[in-house]
Amino acid sequence: MVRLATVCPDCDKFVGKKIQIDSQDEPIWVCPECGTVHQDRSWYKEVKDKATYERIGSIKRVAAMYLFDTGIEVIGIVTDGVDKWEEEFPDRTECLTWLASHTV
Ligand SMILES: [Zn+2]
């Protein structure tokens, strides 16, 4: 699990971001304090090339999420700083949904 915390731009409270994918395939989170819905793509990194993708496993102590669109499949990678999980998906929406399920 990757904990995403932020200051809500609407109510200025420090809150946890629980990412969901809305009906437009857009990643969103709902502020638990004020209820505002925020569109947000800042919580994962887009991997551009294979060299970067291969480096991810060696980055230790960084909790992060990555999406690598190879053009054939979409690979989701989650690291919590110790372990790494990886899965392949047929499209970006399924990949984002899987990545979002790892946020608390
Ligand atoms: Zn708020």
Boltz pocket constraint, residues with backbone or C-beta under 6 A from the ligand:
constraints:
  - pocket:
      binder: B
      contacts: [[A, 8], [A, 9], [A, 10], [A, 11], [A, 12], [A, 13], [A, 31], [A, 32], [A, 33], [A, 34], [A, 35], [A, 36]]
      max_distance: 6.0
